[in-house]
Amino acid sequence: MSNRRTTIVLAAGAIAALVATGSGAASGTPHARAAHIPTPHLRVTITTTGHGQNSTSTMTVKGPRRVSAGRVAISLHAVGGEGEVGVGDEAFTAAEGLRRAGVSPLVLGPKEGLALLNGTQVSTALALAALFDAENVFAAALVASAMSLEAIKGSVHPLDARIHAARGQPGQIAVAAALRTLFDGSAIVPSHVNCGRVQDPYSIRCVPQVMGACLDNMRHAARVLEIEANGASDNPLVFADTAEVVSGGNFHAEPVAFAADILALAIAEIGAISERRIALLIDASLSGLPPFLVREGGINSGFMMPQVTAAALASENKSLAHPASVDSLPTSANQEDHVSMATFAARRLHDMLDNTANIVGIEAMAAAQGIDFLRPLRSSDLVEREFAQIRSRVAFLAHDRHFAPDIEAMHGWTLRDDWPLPITAVLPSRSTP
């Protein structure tokens, strides 16, 4: 997707999402990323064409720093001034919301309303928003896995490029290469070359295989969603060159539902293997670190309960990862007798992402604690930079304390998007086609 993100094409629901926040007047410039917006300005271009209509509506609005997934699904009629919207606990008419936002009601031309309603826009927007956050969680998990390996003085030999070339899976090869770069210059790696340990547990040794498979799934989902976001998914379609209106089934969101289900698998597995590394870190018999990553373990419980939290979240993701696309109930007197469930498939991804972001954040916090026990040894510059980012949010755990603020702080660390270049280079929306 990379530089192809320069034009933002979102569902009408995204306009309603921004309008409903009541957060400013029309102004600003376009930003390059659709559903995850690091600046407060967004241009939304809605192409409501079907085939041959060539009618485009553009609105530039000032919105929040991040468009929440829930708001993307706000009803289309709000942008036309119908219905109700709200900010906080205050509710008012959509017309008043538009007035407060400094935006004129959207006046639709022939076929435009049908094109927006009878398509896959909301499902696609929700899935794209999830994809962008999944990329950040994936990047955070790679950093956390590298820190965990350093904390337990694990082996980097399983990252040997020959191992991954022999299998040939592209995601696996890319992840191993990114991790090798992360460890470049580490003083911890050569400090235990003669430790006698033969092999690390799978959650350390098989990171390229597991995370590489997740990356391949994310790349596939990105390709499907990019095509969908730029395709004609409404019905009927107008073919102006032959003056024909043809009814079909492009509104069926099966491709989006499958892409969302694939993303669900990746998100669940990123969290599952991260939780296993947390369990490894707190187990003194495997990690070589103090029990539960705290001194005076008989007095302090250390990272025991954060690991329990991570295990609960990983377990919840197992249920949420069940494929939505295999479900279908007929409606409309059996005219709509098979549906994709794509909107739910995409919407539940955001709950899963919150869970996995918390799991990965807990792992990174625990791994930083483990690295502190290795001082004065230092890891690579890239890893130490991430360690400093974590310590700017969360202090070393000398004695038990309330962990909720730390977990919340690490959730923010996980969802940021300024990751080291070796990692961002492999992400679907930031790599060249």
N, C-alpha and C positions, 0 to 999 in steps of 0.2 A: 504493500500500500504506500509506504514511504511518502514521496513528494506528491503522490496522487491525492493526498489529503488536503490539498490547497483550496478546494471548493467544498463547502459544507452543504450536504444535501440531507435534510432530516424530514421526518414526518411533520404534518401540521400540528400534531400533539406537542412537538418540541417548541413551537411558537407559543402555544397555550401555556406550556410549562414556564417559559420566561415571562410571559405577560402576567401569569398568576402570582408571580413573586412580587409584583408591584415595585420593581427595583430600578426604575430609571426611565429616562427618555431615549428617543431614537438617536443613536449616534454610534461612532466607533468604526472599527475596521474588522475585516474577517480574520479569524484565526484558523490555523491549519488543522485543528483536530476537532472532530465532530462532537462527541458526547462527553469528552473530558476536557474542560476548558480552563487553561491556566490563567487567562486574562478575562476581565469582566465584559468583554464585547464579543458579540457573535452575529454573523450574518447568516440568516437561514434562507436558503433558496428552495422554494417548492416548485418542482416541475410537475404540473398536473395534466400531463399531455395525453396519456394513453399513447398510441401511435398516431402521428400526424397532426396532433392538436397544437403543439409548439406554443403553448401559453405558459408563461413563467411568472410567478409572483415572488418578489423579493422584499424582505423586511430586515432592517438592521436595528437591533434592540440592545439595550444595555441590560445584562442579566447577571446572575450570581456567578461566583467563581467556578462552581460545579453544578451542572444540571443533574438533579437527583433522578434516579431511574423511575421512581414513582410518579414524578411530575411529567415525565415524557408521555405518559398514558392519559393525560387530561383530555377530556372530550374536545373534539374538533370544533364544536359549535361555539366555544368560548371565544375563538379568534374572530368570529363573526359578530360578537357582541351579545350572544344568547347564553342563557343559563347563569350560573353563579361561579365565582372564584373566591379564593380566600388568601389572606396573608396572616400567618399565625392563627390567632383565635378569631380574627375578624373576617366576616363573610360579607360579600356585596355582589351586585350584579356584574356580569362579565363586561357590560358596557362601561361601568364605572371603573373596573379593573383596567380596561384598555385606556380609559381617559387618564388614570393615575400613571400608567406606564408611558404615556405620551405616544401611544400607537393608535392609528386609525383602524377601525374594523376592516377585516379582510373581505372584500367583495369578490365573490367567485363568479367566473364566467361560465359559459356553456360547458357542461360535462366535468368541470373542475371538482365540484362537490362529490360526485360519484367516484371520480378517480382517486380522491383522497380517502374516501370511506371504504371503497371496495378494492382494497389492495393490502399489501403486507407492511405498510410503513411503520406502524407502531411496533410490531414484532421485530422488524429489522433494526429500528432505532434502539430498542431495549437490548437486543443482542449485541449491537455494535458498542453500546455503552459498557456492557459486560466484558466484551473483548478487550477494550482499552484498559479497564481496571485489572483484568486477568493478566495482561502483559506486565503491569507493575508488580502484581503479587508474584508472578513467575520470576521476575528479576530479583525481587527481595528474597525469594526462596533460594535462588542460586547463591546470593551473597551469604545468607544464613547457613547454607550447607557448607560453604567454604570455611566460614568461621567455626562451625561445629567440628569439621575435620581438623582444623588447627587446634581447637581446644582439647581434643582427645589425642592429639599427636598421631593422627591417622596417616595412611600412606597415600601418596600421589601417584604411585605406579599404575593404578587402574585407570588413570587419565591418559596413559600412553596412546598417542595417535594411531599406532598400528593396530591396537585392539579394536578401535572403533571403525577404522577403515576396513578391517576384515569382515565386519558385519554389514557395513554399508548404509545403515539407517541415517538419513541426513540430519535429523534433529539431534540424535545421539552424538554425531560427529561435531555438530556446532556447539553443543553444551560442553563437551569435553574440552574443546579448544578454548571456549570462554573461561572455563575453570582453570585451565593451565595458565592463562594470562593473569588471572586473579592471584595465583600463587607465586608469580614471578618475583623474585627478590625476597621471599620469606626467609627469616632466620629460624623460624620454628621448624620448618620442613627438614633441614639438614641436622637439626639438634637431636634427632632420634633415629638416625639411619641404622643403628645397630641395636634397636630395641628388642628384636627377637619376635615381634608380633608378625604372624604370617598373613592374616587377612582381617580386614575390618568387617563389621556387620553390613548387611545389604544396604541399609539406609544411608551408609557412607560410601560404600564401594560401588553401588549401582546408581548413583545419582545421574550420570549421563544417560543410562539406559531408561530410567523412569522419567526424568525430566525431558529427555530428548523425545520420548513418545508423546509427552504432553505438548511439547513445542510443535511437533508434526501435526497433532490434532488442531492446535490453535491456528497454525498456518492454513490448514484446509478450511477451517471455519471462516477465517479471514477472506479467503478467496471466494467462498460462497456468498458471504455477506456483501462483499464489494460488488460482485455482479448484481446481486439483488437490489442494492441501494441505487444502482445506475440503470436498472432495467424497468420495463413497463410491466407492472404487476396488477394493474386494475382490469376491469371488465365492464362493458365491451371495449374493444380497441377500435380506434378510428384510423383507417389507412387512407390518408388524403390523396395519395397518388392515384388510387383507383376509385376514390369516393365510396368506400365500403365501410360499414360498421359490422364488426365480426365478434360474436360472443365466443368466449373460450373459458379457460380455467386458470389464467395466470395469477388470480387472487389466492389460489391455494398455496399456503405457506409451508408446504412440506420441506423444501430446501432449508428454510430458516429454522424450522423445528429440529431437523437433523443437525444443523450446525450448532444450535443451542444445546442439544443433548450431548454432542461431542465435546463442547466446551465444559459442560457439567462434569463429564468424566475427568477431564484434565484438572479442573479446579479441585475436585474431590481428591485426586491422587497427589496433587501438590501439597495439600493439607495432610493427607494420610502419612506420607513419607516424612514430612516435617515433624509431625507428632512423634514418630518413632525415634527421630534424632533427639528430641527433647527427653524422651524416656532413657535413651542411651546416655545423655549427658549427666543425668541425675543419679545414674547407677554406678556407684564407685567401683564395683567389680569389673565393669567394662570400660569405663571412661578413664580410670586412674585419677579422677578428680575427687575432692571432698564429697561425701554423701550429700545429695540434694543441693550441691553447689553452694554450701554455706559452712563456715567454720562453726564449731560448737554445735554439731548436728543434734545432740541430745536435747539442746535447749531451743534450737531454731528448726523449723520445718523447711526453710529455704524454698526451693522451687518445686516442692511436692505438689501444692495445690495449683500452681500454674499448669503443671503437666496434666493434672486431673481436668482442668478447664479445657486444655487442648484436646484431650481424649474425648470429652463430651462433644466438642464442636466437630471433630472429625467423624464421630459416630452420627451426628445429625446430618452431616453432608452425605453420608451413605444413603440415607432415605431420600434426600433431595435430589440425588444423582439419578434416581430411577428415570428412565426415558419417558418424557411426556408425549412424544410422538407416537407411541404405541397405543395411546388412548384415543378414543373417538366415540362421541355420542351423537346420533342424528338429531337434527332440528329442522324447523320450517317444513313440516309435513313431508319429511324424508327427501326434500329437494337437496338439502345440505346433509347428505347421509354419511359423509366421511370428511372429517376435519383434522387439521394438523396439530392443534393445541400449541401453536408456536408462541402465542403471546405469553401463556404461562411458562412454556419451556424457557423463554428468554427472561421473564420476570423473576423466576426463582433463582436465576444465576446470581442475582445481587445479594440475596440472603447467603448463598454459598460463599460468595466472595468476602462478605463480612466475616464469616466464620474462618475462612482460610487466611485472611489477612491477620486475624487475631492469633491463629496458630503459628504462622510464620513469624509474627512479631514476638511471640513468647520464645520461639526457638532462638531468634537473633539475640534477644535479651539474655537468655540462658548461655548462649555461646560466648557472648561478651564477658559474662561472669567467669566462664571457664578460662578464657584467654587471660583475664586479670590474674588468675592463679599461676600463670606461666611466666609472669614478668620476672626479670627484665627482658625476656625474649620478645621479639616483635615479629609480626607477620609482614606481608608485603605492603607497599605504600597504598595500594588500592584497598586492601582489607582494613588497614589501620585507619584509612579515611572513613570507612563505614563504621568502624569501631568508635571513632570520635563522634560521628553523627548520633550513634546510639547513646553514648555517654552524655551528649548534650541534652538528651531527653530523659534518660533513666540513670540513676546513680548506682554504683556498686552496692550489692546487698551485703551489709555487714551483720545485720540483725533483721529478724522478721519485721515486715511492715505491710500495710495495706497495699495490695498489688493492683487494684482496679485502675488507679491513675497511670501506673506504669504500662499496663496492657493497652490502655487507651492511647497513650503517647506512642507506643510502638505500632499501633494500628495506623497512625498517621505516617510513621516511618515507612511502613510497608506499601502504602498507596501513593507515595510520591513518585515522580517520574524522572528524576535526574540521576539515573543509575550510571555506573561506569560504562564507557563506550563499548568494551568487549561484550557486555551483556545486551545493551540496547541494540547493537548491530544485528542481533539474531531475531529481534522481535518483529512480528509480521507487519505492523503498521509503520515501522521505522526502517525497514530494510528495502533495498531496491528489488524490483521484480526479477 
